[in-house]
Structure formats: structure tokens, C-alpha cells
């Protein structure tokens, strides 16, 4: 049984003891909740901060931050947070810096008489020995969610935190099982799961034609999920019931439909050196329901989730290459019709036909290669925004006819060209076809791979240019701050549909990599002499390696990022317990191993939560990657928000703690790479401090300390230096770790002018 604890709350969401996905604190509000000691359980006497992370006319991301200022740790296993929202909230994620990510974040929404919704969020943990649900003194967590409104802090009301659960109610639900649906299952039982508010979940196993009553239920919405029995599906498989003061009793019963036996479908696509995979669409001829599967070229695809004796239509998506439409046929038909049979796998033969595309309005295009030695050949690939593919060999020295191009925007790609020991990389990553003429495609010689990289983090959601489908101008940031390189954060899987394997900026459905979100800003920066690193993961959201169920799917999404932005440095920020998701980490390592084989110029770095005595995820991420043969460009510790214990135990200076952390990491890397001397080991390390005030406010980096870190990193010849973040390189008087300025301490801002931290950190790469 838990002891009674009180939780006091203040601050903003950002990096906490190595947690790393900051947010845009555009506004905040303190809501004070009082506690009566005569009632139990009651909300703890807390202050909660409501933060608008980002907002637009039709969508806002919000956070509720909770900070433990007690004299002892607080257990958040079973914690319940309630608040009133103008809209239903169905999904909540969070930043749980320094502790384990909850095994489950349950969300329950109950309509109120005022037309709003009472939201209850419950965090629960498993019993695994490595789990840590204790929020340390000074530690903080944040719960994050989205609303389809242009929100302000006042949008969320009546925030309360319960550390010992909430009071039970007098709700009651009676479950009644039907008769057995068939003689073959009379010896089995009806099974179902009832889920409700505050993470409530209970499973039931009932004899046929029996009932059970569940009482003492809290008011709110309940869902009953009934499992199939044998081959018989439940009807309905899911029911919902809301218990209120007026309706505190309910009865739920169900039946079963006719037996449905599984059947399979199998096909093998011909090999294809250009296209990796296509989409197999399976349509139920009776219901019209469609399912989609990724079908790789040159390998077998097996679909084993079809229903016996059900008619289906199967179709394969073709592609357009060099103005030829390639159509995939199954047994000679574009739409293959069949009836699924549990005793026989449908397995049509796949062939490919071509037909010319109408090129009446297409543009005669010549391309000239620049930057390569004379008479050097390469293969250039152009992909239209509507997925037309053009691929032809070209030779440097003069313009050559390429093709008749569909008007519009193209992504450009080409392999590395190696001549006399020199490597030439493609610099032109996009072009627009609008009128006949000569397009120039530029190559550049690859510079010394040992060069230092200064690339401050850029939260792509801050100041996003929603009207033009991208992030704020990177050229403007470069011109104003003096930085030419940026680490763009973060690419994730979908927050809203966990079953979708799709690369999204910030996990947001309107920030799709497939729609080239942000490409214009990246291309503009490259044209101005800069470049980017793209970072995956972070503290919040669903990692792409978790959203993609197979290595093949994950490989395809990583490849899509590389090809869309022509980026050859990918960073993987693994934290918040994701390193313990062994299956996701294995998929990530497997996909990256294949990608480096396909793209020899691809740099891979890892960013991990760290302190002078621990590098979280080193054994789970870095070691397997190295053993798999991945050429790791650098391992970058997040040297921020260490906490009071490290100041008391090691040194009372955040910059010195950062240096100690890098030295500790170097010693671990020396074991992994025994063949490297000290100089080479430093060249595989980075550092990521947080300028100004950190989330744990005992930690901060002044301008003088920033210069100290830049100078030390240059002396040791570290590979990579960054800071969180470029959007914080401004002055303000905020007493918390703002996402848009470096904040203030004891009323004194950390900087008097914008870009002073950039000036300090730029000493890392200046002569």
C-alpha cells in the first residue's frame, strides 16, 4: 500500500535528467488546487502548469507538467490526473524524464452537463524488476495530448493530480453470456474484458447462459470487448456503456455469428532493381472493406487473415518509369477475383506489362552535371511528387537529353561517384520542371570525414510555416545565428494511429515525409551552403521503430526520409525506456545495417540520456549497432538537467558535469573499440548541452560555460557539438526552462541579445 504523499508542481516540459523532446511553451497558466484533509482520497495540493506547445487555427498540442518538489520520491504508478476539456481526448502520451515510461497510459472521457468532457488519465507500470516509477525529488513529468481547436492555457480547466487513485463509485454492470454458438465449443467458456475509467480493466470467463455482476464501479465510460470462441466471432464484439448518477446500472449481453475460418493468399512479385515494394489492396467483395499490405519485389508476400468462403478482389499498385506505365497483373488480370478457401491457398502468378504514358504536355528536359571530373558517368533518378520515376545514365562534360518530364516538383538522387580515391556527393536534391531547357545538377567533393560538426537542434514544430507546408526558414535562422548546420527534430510514427507505419515530423498527421514536409526549407539551406541532420525519436511520441511492425517496413520508411530529403546523416535519439523495447531496437539496428550497405555515405549517430556515471541505452543500442557492423559516426550524450544529487556528489557546475559525462562515455567506447587510440575515440563522441536554464533548475549553462564547452570540445576534437535549442537562443525573464528563450535565474536573463549562445558555441568550429 502506498504512503500518502503530496506533490507540488511547477515548471515547463523539456529535458529532465536526460529526457529530451522540448516543446514550444507559447503560454502557460498556474492552476492552484486546494486539498481538504477530511476527505479521502483527495487530489494532492498541487500546482499544475498548462502549456500550449504549438497552436494553429485547427489544431493545438498541449502539455500538463508535474514537478516533484517534495523531500522524498513520489510513486506515479497508479497516478490519476483529471481535467476538464472542451473536446474529447482519446490519446495521451508523455515526457517521463529520468524514470521508466508507463506500461499503460489509460484515458477515459466522460461528457459533462456543460457540454464539456471530464478527462481522466491513469499511469500504470508492470512489475518488471527494471521498472522505475519513482519520480525523484526535483524531477518532472508531462502529459501531452492534442485538441482540434486553437487552444490557450485557459482551454484546460480544473486540473487535479491523485497519487492514491480516485474514490470508487456505486456503478454496476451485469454481464450475461449466451448459449454456446456450436457443439464444438460447448466445453469452452465465453471470455470478455471490461475497461473503464482510471485504467480499470478486468477479464471475465463465463459459463454459457450465466451472468455476473460487477459493482463499486466509478462513473464514466466503459467498454466491453468480447473475444471470439473457436471460429465464432462475437456479435457485437465491442459495446460501450456510460455510468452516471442518473444511470448507474447497466446490463450487457452478446451473441456469436457464424463460424469464420481463416484462409490465406500468397504471391511473389518479380525482382526489381529500382522499386522496393508496392501496395497490395485486398477488398472484401461483400462488405467493401479494404485491407492494405506491403508487397516487396522479388520476395513472397503471405496474407493469412482472410475469411474462408468469402469473395475478395486483389489489386497491386503499379508505377510509372520513364513515361511507361508498369501494371502488375495476377493471372493476367489487374483485379484478381477469388473465393478464400481454408484448405487451399490462393496463389496467382504475377506478371508485369507496360503501356506508354500520354506525354502531350510534358517538357523536353536536358541535364548538365557539374562538379564531377570530365567524362564521368553516373545514374540520375528523378521522382515526381505524383510518383513518376525517371532514371537515365548521364556523363559529365555537357548537357544531355534526359527525358520528357511531367511538369512539377522532383526529388533528385544519385549514387556516390568515386574517382581516383575522391568521392563526389550529389548536392542538388530537388528541381522543378516548368519549361523546356537545361537543368543543372551539382556534385561536390566529399570533405574530410573528420571535420567537426556544430548543429544546434531545431524543433521543427516551433514557428512552423503551416501555410507553405514546412518548418520556419532555416536560411533565416542561419543568417541570423551564424549556424550553417541544424539537427532537425524529430521524425516519429503516428500519435493518432499506432498501427500505421509512416514517417511523420513530430508524429503529426499533417507533417508527412511522404508529402515532402519541410523539404523546401532544407533545399533552401543547402543552396545557401548549409546542411541538416535529421533526428528520429526523442522523449515523446511513438518511435518509428515501434510503429513499424517489421524490419522491412521500417527500412522503407527510413529510406523514404533519406530519398525525400537527400540527407545522409541520421541521428537516433533513444530514451525514456524505449531502449528496453528489444524488438523495436532490433528492427532499428537491422534496418540501419541494410541502409548503410545501400548508402555507403550514410552517417549514423546515436543520442542518449547520460550523466557522469551512466549512459542510458549504451548496452541496448550502441553495442548491438556496433556488433552488427554499423559504422557509428558519433555517440552523443545529452548533458543537461543532471539534478541536485550529481551537483552534491560530483561537482556543482553543469558544464563540468557535462565534461565528466563525455569522459565517462569515452571510457565505455574504449572497451567497444579497443583498436582506437584516445584521439580517435574523441572523434566518435559528441555533446548536447541545454543553454540557459535547464528543466531541473539546479542546472544551467551560462554564456561563459557555453564557451568553455565549445573550447574543451575543440581541444579534444569531438566529432559533434549541439545544443538545445536554436529556438531558445533569445533573452527573456522566464523563471522556467522556456522553449523559446534561454530563461532567467534569480531574475537575471542568461543573455541580453539573441544569438549570443550561437556565438559562443561557434568557437567549436572557428579557427
N, C-alpha and C positions, 0 to 999 in steps of 0.2 A: 504494500500500500504506500502511496506517495505521501510524503510530508507536505503540509501546507506551505506554499511559497508565494512570494509576491514578486511581480515583475514590473519594473519601471521601464518605460520606453521613450526613446528619443533618437533623432538622427535621420539619415537617409540611407537608401540602398546603394551599395557599391561593393568594394572589395573588403572582405572581412577575413582576417587571418588567411590570406591567400585566395579567398573567393574572388571572382574576377569579372563578372559582367556588370559594369556600371549602368546607370540609367540616366535619363535626362530629367533632372529634378526641376521642371519648369515652374512648379509651385508646390506649396505644402501647407498643411494645417495641423495644429495640435488639438486633439480632442481629449479632454480630461474626463475620465470615468471614475466616479466615486464608488466606494465599496461599503456596504453595511455589514458589520461583523456579526449581525444577528441572524443572517440567512446563510444557508449552505446548500450546494456550492454557489459561490458568487464569482463574478469576474474579479481578477486581481486589480488592485489600484494601479492603473497604467496610464501612460501617455502613449498614444499611437500616432504615427505620422502618415498621413495620406499623401502620396506623391504622384503627380501626373508625369509619367515617364516620357510619353510622347502623345501628341494630340493632333487630330485633323478634323475636318468637318464631319466625317462619318465614322471615325474610329479613334479610340484612345487606349493606351496601355497605362495601367495604374499599379501602384505598389502600396502595401501596408507594411511598414517596417516596425520591428520589435527588437529592442536592445535590452540586454540583461545588465542592470546596474546594481544588482544585489551583491551581498558579500559572499554568496555561495552560488554554485552552478544551479541551473534550472533545467528540469527534465521536460522536454516538449513531446515526449511520447504520449499520445492521447490528448494533446492540447487542442482546444476548440477556440476558433476565432469567429465571431459573429459580426455582421454589419448589415446595414440596410442599403440596397442598391435600387436605382430606377429601372434596371433591366435584370433579366435572369442571367446568372453566372453559372456556367456548366463546367468550366475547366479552370483550375488554379495550379500554378507551378510556383517555384520559389528559388530564392538565394539562401542557402543554408551554410554560410561560410564557416569553415572550421569543424563542422560536425557532419555526420552522415546524412545523406539525402533520405527523406522518409520513404518507407516501403510503400506507403499509400498516402495520397492527399485526397481525401474524400470531400466532395462538395454536395451540399443539399440546398435546394432553393424552395422557399415557401412563399406564395403570394400573400400580401398583407391587405387589410381592408382599405388602405390608402392607395392601392394600385401599384405598390412597390413590391420589392422582394426581400425577405429576410434570408440572408446567405449564411450558411454555417460551413466552416472549413475545419476539417479534423486531420491532424497529422498523426500517423501511426507507424511504428517500426517493427521489424521482425525480431526474433530472438537470437539471431546470429551473434557469435562472440565478438566479431569485429565491429559491430554496430555501436555508434556513439550518438546518443540522443541528448546528451547533456550540453546545454548552452552555457559556455563559460562566462565568467564574470567579465563584463565589457563586450561580450560577443553580441552579434546581431543576426537576425534573420529577416527576410522579407517575403511576403506572399504577393504574387503578381498575377494579374488577370487582365482581360480586355473587355471593353464595352463599346457598343456601336453608337456612341454619342461623342460630342466634343466636350470632354469632361473637364471639370475643375476639381480641386480638392473637396469642395463642398458637395460634390456629386455623391460621395460616400458618407454615410451618417452612422452614428451610434455604434462605433467600433468597440468591441469588448473582447478580452482575452481570458479564457478559462484554462487554468493549469490542471484542474482536477475533474474535467468533464463538466457536463451540464446536468441539471436536475431532470430526472425521468418524469414522464407524464403518465396519464391513465388511459392512453390509447390502447386499442385492442383489435387484432386481426385474426380471423379464423380461416384456416386453410383446409380445403376439402378435396381429397383425391378422388378420381373417377374409378370406374371399373377398369380392369385390365383391357387394353386395346386388342389383345390377341392371346391365343392359347400358348404361344411360345414365350410369353413374358409373365405368366401368372406367378412364377416363383420369384420375380423381381419386385422392386418397390418403386413408387413414384418419388422422385427427388427434385427438390427446388431450393432456391436461395432467395431469401428476403433481405433487401438492402434498404437502409433508411438514413435519417439524419445522424450527424456526428460520427460517421464511419460505421454505423451499426450494420452488421451483416451476420446472418445466421442461416445455416443449411438445415434442411429437413429431409427425412426419409420416411414416407408414409406407406402403410399398407393400403391396398386397394379398397376404396369405399370407406376410408376412415378420415377423421378430422383431428386437427389440433388447434388450440387457441394460444396466441402469443399476446401477453398483456404487459402492462407497465411500459408502454411504448411512448416515446417522445412525439409530440405533434410535429407533423411535417409530411413530406412526400416519401412514399415507399414504392419500391419496385420488386415485383416477384418474377424471377427468371426460372422457368421450368425446363428441366433437361429432357431430351428425348429418352425413351425407353426402348432398347433394342433398335429397330429400324423405324419406330413410330415417332414422328415429330409432335411436340406439344402444340396444342391449339387452344388459346393463344400461347405462344412461347414467352411473352412478356406482358405483364399487366402493371398498371400504376394506380395507386390509391393514396389520397392525401387525408391525413387525420387532423382534425381541428377541434376546437371547443364544441362546436355545434355538431360535428360528425366525428366522434371519437371511436366508433366501432365500424368495422368493415368485414366483409366476407369475400374470399377469393376462391374460385374453383376453376377447373380447366378440364379439357379433354385431350384426345390424341387423334391425329389424322391417319390416313392410310400409310402403311409401311413404305418407306423410301430407302432403296438400297443404293449404295454408291456405285458409280461407274466411272470409267476413265477414257481419256483421249490422249493420243500421242502423235507427235510429228517431229521431223528433223528437217531444218532448213539447210539449203545448200551453203557451202562456205562462201564467205565474202570478206575480202581484204579491206574494204572501205567502211562498211556499215557493221556495227557490233551486234545490234539486235533490232527487233521490230515488235509491234504490239499484236497479240492475238486477242481478238474480241469474240467472246462466246455469248450468244444470245439465246435465251430460253424462248422457244417458238410459241409457247402457250402464254407465258406471263409477260414476255417482252423484257424481262430482267437481263441486264448485261453484266458480264464479268470480264476483266482485262488481265492479261498475263504478258510478261516479258518473254519473248522467244528469241534466244541467241542464235545467230547464224553459225552453221557448222556443228551444232550440238542438238541433242534431243530435248524436247520440251514435253513434260508429262503433266496433264491436268487430271487429278484424281478426285475431284469434288463434284462431279456431275451426278444427276439423279437417274437411276435406272428407269427405262421405259419412257424417257422424256425426250422430246424432239428439240434439237439445237441447230443453230446456224453458226458456223465458224468462219471468220474472215481474218486475213493477215494484211497489215498495213504495208503498202509498197513504198517506193521512194523515187525521186527524180534525180538522175545523174546525167550531166552533160546534155540536157534537153531531151532525154529519153525517160519516159515513164516506165519504171520497172514494177510489174504487177506479179504478185505471188499467187499461184493457183494451187488448189488442193484437189487432186484427181481431176484436173482440168477445169475446175470451176472456181470462180472468185469467191463465191459464197458456198461453202460446203455444208450440205444438209445431211443430218444423220439422227438416228434414234439411239441414245445411250443404252448400252447393254452391260449388265453387271458381269456377264460371263465372257464378254469379248471386248477388247479394247479397240475403239475406232482409231485407225492409223492411216490417214490418207497420204499419198505421195505428193510432195511439194515440188513444183516446177516454177520457173520464172520466165515471163515474157516481157517484151519491150514494145513501146509504141512512141513515135515522135510527139513531142510537145509542140503546141502551137506557139511559134516564136514571132508572130507578126509584129508585135510591139516591143520586141526585145532590142537590146542595144549592142552594136558591134564594139567590142572592147579589146584594146591592146594593153599589154602589161610590160613594163620595163623594170627589171631587177637592178637595184642599186646597192652598193656596199659590199658586193662579192667580187673576188678576183675575176678577171675576164674569162669567158668561156666556161664558167662553172654551171653545172646543171642542178636543178632541184625540182621537186614536185610541189606545186602550189594548189591548195584546196580552198575554195570559197563556198561558204554555206549561207544561203539567203535566209532572211527572217521567216520565210514561209517554207523553209527546209529544202529548197532546190540546192543540189550539190553540183559543183563544177570542180573537176580535178584534171590538170594537164601538166606535163613536164615543160619547163622553161629553161632558157640559158641566158646568163648574164651577158651584157655587151650591147644590147639594143632592144627596142620594143618588139614584141612578138604578138601575133594574134592569139588571143586566149579563147574567146567564145562569144556567142550571142547571149548576153546576160539579161535575166529578168530585172526590170528596174527595181531599185530598193537598196536596203542595207545588207551588207555581207560581213561575216566573220572570216578572217584570213588565217590560215595556218600553213606551216611548212616544217619539215624536219630540220634538225641542226645540220649545217653544211661544214664539213671538216676538210681543210686544205692545208697541206704542209704543216701539220701539227696545230693549226689555228682553227678555232671554232667560231662560226658565224650564226647568230641567232636572228630570227625574224623580229623586226621592230614595228612593222605595220600590222596591226591586228584587226583593222576593220577598214572598209571602204564603201563608198556609196556609188551606185550605178544610176546615173540620171541622164547622161548624154554621151554620144559616141566620142571616143578619144582614147588617150593613153593614160593609164593609171600607173603610178609609181609605187613599187613595193620595196621597202627599205630593209636591209640586213645590217647588223652591227657586229663587230668582232667582240667576242666574249672577253671581258676583262679578267684580271687576276682574281681567282676564286677566293683568295684570302683577304679580300678587301673588307673593311669594317662596314657595318650597316647600321645606320641610325634611322629607325622607322617608328615614330610615335603611333600609338593606337588611335584609330578614328572609329568612334561609334557611328555606324552608318545611319542609324535611325535619328540622330540629332541633326536638326536643321535640314531634314531630307527635302529634296525638291520634288514633292509629290506630283506637281503639275507636269513635270517633264520625265517622270519615271526614274528617278535616281537620287543619289546622295547629293549633299551640297558640293559646290565646286571645289575639287581638290586643287585645281590651279590657283584659285583664290587663296586657299589655305597655305599652299606652298609659297606664293608670292608674299603673303603677309608674315608667315612664321619663319621663312628661310629653310624649312624642311622640304626635301625633294622626294622623300620616300615615306609611305604610310603603311601601317598594318591595319587592314580593314576588318572590322569585327561586326558580327560573327555570322557564319553560314551554319544553319541548323536544319533539322527536319521540321515538319509541320507541328505547330502547337495545337491546331484545331482538329486535325485528323491523324491520330497516331499511327494509323495503318498505311499512310501514304509515304512512299519513299521518294521525296522530292527536295532538291536543294533550294532553300529559301533564305534570304537575308533576314536575320532576326527571327526566323521561324514564321514570318508573316506571309499570309497567302497572296498579298498584292505586291510582294517583293521577290518575284521568281527569278532564279538564274536563267531558266529556260526562256524568259521574256527579256533577257539581257538587261535586267535592272542594274543601273549604275555603270553600265559599260561606257556610255558617253563620257562620264566624268573620268574614268580610268584612262580611256583613249586620249582625252584632252591632256591629262597629266603626263602621259608618255610623250605626247607631241611637244610638251614643254620641257622635256629632259628628265622627268621623274619616273617613278615606278611604284608598284604596290606589292605587298604580301597579303594574301587572303587567309584569314584565320577561321578555323572551324571550332565549334564547341562553346566554351565559356562556362560561367557558373549556372546559367539559367537555360531552360528550354530542353528540348528533346534532341539529342545528338543525332546527326545523320546516320552514324554507325548503329544507333539504336532503332531508328525509324526504318532502315533498310534491312529486311529480314535475311538477305543472303549476301555473300561477298560479291557476286556478280552484279546485283542491283546497286550496291554501294560503289563498286568500281565505276559503274556507268555514270553515277551522279558526280563523283569526284572528277571523272573525265570531262563531264559536261562543264564543270567550273573551269577546268584548265582550257578547254577549247573555246568556251564562250569569251573568256577574258584574256586568253593567251598569257596566262600567268604561270610562271614556272617556279614559284616559291610558295608552298602551302605550309601553314602553321596549324598545329593541333593543340588547342588549349583543353587539357583533360583535367577535370577537377570535380569537386562536390560528390565524391564517391563513384563517379562514372568509371574510374579506373578499376573498380571492383566488378564491373559488368564484363565478365570474362568473354562472353560470346561477342559482345559489341567490339571489344578491343581486338579480338582475333580477326573479326571481319575487317577492321580498320587496317591492321598490320598486313593482312593478306592482300587487300586492295592496293595499298601503297607499294607493296613489293612488286605487283604487276605494273603499276603506273610508272615506277622508276625504270622498269625494263622497257616500257613503251616510250618514255620520255627521258632519255639519259641526262638531260639538262635539269630535270626537276629537283629542286631543293625541298627537303622536308625538315621541319623543325618541330619541337615539342615544347609546350609551355605548361609548367606545373606549379602548383601551390608549394611553398617552401619556407623554411626557416633555418637557422644555423645548425639544427640537429635533425632535420627531416626534409626529404624531398618526396612529397606525396605522389605516388604513381610511378616512381622510378622503376621499381621491380615489375610493375604490371604493364608499363607502356614502353619505356626506353629499352629495357633489357630484351624483351621479346622482339622489338623492332630491329635492334642491332643483330640479334641472333638470326633473324630472318633475312639478313643481308641488306637491309635498308641503309642507304648512305645518309646518316643523320647530319644535317648541316649544323644545327646547334640545339642545345637544350637550354631553355630559358626559365629561370626561377622567377616567380612573382615575389619581389622583395618589398612587401608592403603589409601594413596592418599586422604587425607581429604580436602586439599585445603586451600588457604590463609584465607578465612573467618573464619574457625574454629581455626586457629592459632591466629587470631586477637580477636576472641570472647571468646575463652576458655583458651587455654594455648599454648605457642609457643614451643611445644615439641610433636613430633609424638608419642612417647612411652606413654606419659601421656594422650594424646588423645585416644590412644588405651585402656588404663585402664579405662578412663571415659566411653568409649563406652561399655565395658563389664559390668560396674556397672549399666549403664542405661538399658542394656538388662536384668540384674538380677532383676531390679525393675519390668520390664514388665513380666518376668517369675513368679514373686511372685504373681501377680494377676491371672495368668493362673493356678498356682499350689499353692493355699493358704495353703495346708496341709504341704508343705515343709518348713523346717527351713532354715536359711541362708547357713549353711554348705551344705545341700542337694541341694540347688539352685545352688551354685557354681559348684557342681558335674554334673549339666546339662548344663554347659557352656563351650565354647571353645574360642580360639582366633587365628586369622590368620594375622599376620603382614607380610609386604614385606621388606625383609632385604635390606640394602643398599639404593640406590636412588629409590624413587617411581616415578611413571609416572608424577604426579604433583610434580615437583622437590622441592617445598617448603617442602615436606615431605621426610623424610629419617629415617632409623634406623641404628645407629652405632653399633659396637660390644658391647660397654658398655650398650647401650639401649636394645640390644637383651638380654644381661644377666639380665638386670633389669626386662624385661618382663618375662623371664623364672623364675626368683626368685619370682616375685609377683604372677605368676600363680601357682607356687608350694605352696606358703604361703596360697593362697586362695583355693588350692586343686581343680583347674579347671580339668575338665574331659579330655580336648583335647587341645593340642597346636600344631600348624603347622607353616609353613612359606612358602612364595612364592619366590623362589622355590629352590629345591636341586640343580638344574642345574645352579643357579645363585651364588652358594657358591664358587666363584672364584674371583680373583683380576683382575682388568683391569682399563684402563684410560678413558673409555667411559663416555661422559658427559650426556648421556641419560640413561633411565632405560633399560638396556640391558636384554635380556632373557637368556644370557649365562654367566653373571658375575654380581657382585653387583654394578658396575659402580664407578664413582668418583664424588667428589664435590669440586669445586674450584681447580681442578687439582690434588686432593689428593684421591687415591683409598680408599674405605671403609675397605679393608682388604689387607694384604700383602701376605697371603698364602691361598691356597684352604682349605676349610672345617673349617675355623675359626668361621663362624656363626653356623655351626652344633655344634661345641664345646661349644659355648655359650648357645644355646638352649637346649643342652643335660642336662644342670643343672636342667631342669624341672623334670627329672625322676631319676637323680642320688641322692644317699643318701647324 
